[in-house]
Amino acid sequence: MKGLIVFGEKGSGKDTVAKLINEYSEKSVSFFNIGDLVRDMSCIFLATDKWENKKREFYVDTAIKLKEIDEDFLSYYVLGKILDKFKKKSMKDIDNEQLIIVTGGRTYEDFEFWKKSGFKTLGVKCNEKVRIERLKSRDGYEQNSQDDLEKNTRKIIDLCDFTVDNSGSFKDLTKEVTDFVVENGL
């Protein structure tokens, strides 16, 4: 496996799962996030308080607008960053000892794009109550645990090649991820 995209609802622990894979993998791991382009715009928050306590909503609204230009806009951006980093013209030219992990997958379009690009899919399941608490702790305010970008994410997780459950303890998650890494020769 050369590429893995991690799907999950916000607050499910996608980045935590990716970091654990890196920790236990024998491959050289590189991380990318579908939201990188939108997050790179965060300097706007220094210029105005217009989106104070609404940063996440800003990111979602911006992503939706970019997807209006092309439904795969953000995925093309990330794939371009991957190819640029490795100075290659296609994924098949990247060394098999590399493991590229993309986080932030939420839509059917993301799912199809990355499957066509040769990536395996990993879904992170998590109890909604746990996610809401994480979001409140992470972002400092209560928010809707689902937004327009992820209305189908639960269904997509069920389509993934692999799944892990992050509703329990960190120790439980670590064991699940370690088993995943070993079983898949990562």
Secondary structure as the mmCIF struct_conf table of DSSP 4:
data_model
#
loop_
_struct_conf.conf_type_id
_struct_conf.id
_struct_conf.beg_label_comp_id
_struct_conf.beg_label_asym_id
_struct_conf.beg_label_seq_id
_struct_conf.end_label_comp_id
_struct_conf.end_label_asym_id
_struct_conf.end_label_seq_id
STRN STRN1 GLY A 3 GLY A 8
TURN_TY1_P TURN_TY1_P1 LYS A 10 GLY A 11
BEND BEND1 SER A 12 SER A 12
HELX_RH_AL_P HELX_RH_AL_P1 LYS A 14 TYR A 24
BEND BEND2 GLU A 26 LYS A 27
STRN STRN2 SER A 28 ASN A 33
TURN_TY1_P TURN_TY1_P2 ILE A 34 GLY A 35
HELX_RH_AL_P HELX_RH_AL_P2 ASP A 36 ARG A 39
HELX_RH_3T_P HELX_RH_3T_P1 ASP A 40 CYS A 43
HELX_RH_AL_P HELX_RH_AL_P3 ILE A 44 ALA A 47
BEND BEND3 ASP A 49 ASP A 49
TURN_TY1_P TURN_TY1_P3 LYS A 50 ASN A 53
HELX_RH_AL_P HELX_RH_AL_P4 LYS A 55 ILE A 69
TURN_TY1_P TURN_TY1_P4 GLU A 71 ASP A 72
HELX_RH_AL_P HELX_RH_AL_P5 PHE A 73 PHE A 86
TURN_TY1_P TURN_TY1_P5 LYS A 87 LYS A 87
BEND BEND4 LYS A 89 SER A 90
HELX_RH_3T_P HELX_RH_3T_P2 MET A 91 ASP A 93
BEND BEND5 ILE A 94 ILE A 94
TURN_TY1_P TURN_TY1_P6 ASN A 96 GLU A 97
STRN STRN3 GLN A 98 GLY A 105
BEND BEND6 THR A 107 THR A 107
HELX_RH_AL_P HELX_RH_AL_P6 TYR A 108 LYS A 116
TURN_TY1_P TURN_TY1_P7 SER A 117 GLY A 118
STRN STRN4 LYS A 120 LYS A 125
HELX_RH_AL_P HELX_RH_AL_P7 GLU A 128 ASP A 139
BEND BEND7 GLY A 140 TYR A 141
BEND BEND8 SER A 145 SER A 145
HELX_RH_3T_P HELX_RH_3T_P3 ASP A 148 GLU A 150
TURN_TY1_P TURN_TY1_P8 LYS A 151 ASN A 152
HELX_RH_AL_P HELX_RH_AL_P8 THR A 153 LEU A 159
BEND BEND9 CYS A 160 ASP A 161
STRN STRN5 PHE A 162 ASP A 165
BEND BEND10 SER A 167 GLY A 168
HELX_RH_AL_P HELX_RH_AL_P9 PHE A 170 GLU A 183
TURN_TY1_P TURN_TY1_P9 ASN A 184 GLY A 185
#
